[in-house]
Amino acid sequence: MHIPIGPYSFQLNNDQQFNYIIVHAKTSDLAPLLNSISNDWSSLIRGEPFEYSFLDEDFQRNYDSENRLSSIVRYFTIVAIFISCLGLLGLAAFSAEQRIKEIGIRKLLGARNAQIMLLLSKDFLKLVGIALIIASPIAWLVMNKWLQSFAYRTSIDWSVFVMTIVSTILIAF
């Protein structure tokens, strides 16, 4: 994935120095097919044991390190979001405790719950907005740098940032 595909050539060779074959087969029952290939292998190439692997599994091994990295990033993201939510909850509780008299007076004068919620959330949303303004360019630079290590890569779509900003604001609210 990190090295571009170079030119390849295939040739039919009857020389005994090569000890592998590639078989393309469509079957639901692999045992008879593997027995048949094993018999043909032992009749064609003597002294070499028959060992096989599936090409899709071989290709999947190329992606294992990327899948592990993805899992690690996912777990750390979940932990970071959880810790951030705990911090916002603590900050909201502290702010509500500090403004308890103001909230009581506003309720007495007829303020609705949504208005009080907006009053308390406004300060947090400003902080989240500043954090998004700082974090978005940094995230773009880091993701762009990571994508540069791949031979065949895609560009970063702006919709990723829009979804991230919307979900962050919803979580903060």
N, C-alpha and C positions, 0 to 999 in steps of 0.2 A: 504494500500500500504506500510505502514511502519511496519506492524506487520506480521510475517509469518503465513501462514494458518496452523491451528492446525487440529487434527483429528476431524471428525464430524461423527455423526450417525443419521439416520432417522428411525423412527418407526411409524407403524400404531397404533393409539391410539384412543379408543372410549371414553376416559375419557373427561368430560366436562370442565376440568380446562384449556385446551388450546383453544384459541379463534382466531386462524388464519388458513388459508389454502393457499396453493400455487397451482395455476392453470397454466398449460401449454396449450396454445391454439394458433392455427394459423387461423386467420380470418382477413378479411379486414373491416368488419363492426362490430365495438366493442359494439355499443349500445344494440343490442339484446343479445349478449353474457353477457354483464354486468347485464342486467335485469334478465337473467336466473340464473346467479351466485347469484345475490342479493336475488332472490326468494328462491333458495336452502339454502342460508345462514340463512335467517329468519326462514325457517322451521327447520333447524338443531340446530341453536343456538339462543335461544330467549333472548331478552333483551340486546343484543349487536348490536350496529349499524353496518351497512355494510360500511366499508371504504376500499378502494383499492389503490394500487400503482403498477407501472410497475417496474419490477426488473431491466431493463436496465437503467431507470431513477434513481433508488436507487443507482446502481453502479456508475453512472455518477456523482452523488453528492460527491463520494469519490475523484473524480479528480478535483473538482471545485477549491480547494485551489492551486493545482499544475497549473491549467490553469490560475488562477489569477497571480501567481508568474511568469509564462511564459510571460504573457502580460506585466507585469511591467518591466521585464528584456528586453523584445523586445522594449518597448517605450524608456527606458533609453539608450539602445544600439543605437537606431536611433538618439536620441538627442546627444549622445557622438560622433557618426560618423559625424553628421552635424557640431558640434562645432570643431571637429578635422579638417574637411575639410575647415572650415572658417579660422582656424589658419594657415593651410598650404597655403591657398590662400593668406592670408596676408603676410606670410613669403616669398612666391614666388614673390609677387608684390614688396615687399621691396628689395629682392635680385635682381630682374630684374631692379629696379630703380637704385640700387647701381652699377650695371654692364652695364648700358645702353651704355656707350662708347665702352666697350669691345664687346658688342653684335653688335653695329654698325660697328666696324672695321671687325669683323668676317663675317658679311653679305657682306661688301664691298669686302672682299677677296674671296667670293664665298661659304661661309658656307650655308648649307641647313637648313631649319626650324627644321628638325628632329635632326640635330647635335646641334643646339642651345637649343632645348628642352631638349636633353640629358645632355647638359652642365649645364643647370639650375636645372634639376631634380636630378642629381647625388648626390648633398649634402643632399637633402631631403630623398632620398632613403637610404642613410647611416643612417640617424636618425631613419627612420622607421625600418630599419633592427635591429638597437640596441634596439629599443622599443620592437620589436617582440621577440628578444632573451631574454629580461627581462620578458616580459608579458606571453610568452607561458608556462614556468614552473609554474608560479603563477596560470594561468588559469587552468592548468591540476590539480594542488593541490586543488583548490577551487571546481572544478567539481567533482573530486574524493571524496572529503569530503562530498559534497552534495549527491552523489550517495550512499554513505555508509548508509544514513538514510533510504534507501528503503530495504524492505525485499528481494525482487527479483530484481536484478539490472543487468545492462549490463556494459561491460567495455568501456572505452573511446577509440574510434578508431582513429588511427593516421591520417586518411584522413580528419578528422575534422580540424586538425591543418594545414594540407596542403592547404585545401580550404580557411581557414582563412588567411593564409600568402599570398596566391596568390591574394585574393580579396583585402587585405590591401595594397599590393604593387600596384595593379591596381588603387585603389582609390587615393593613394598618387601620382602616376604618372599622 
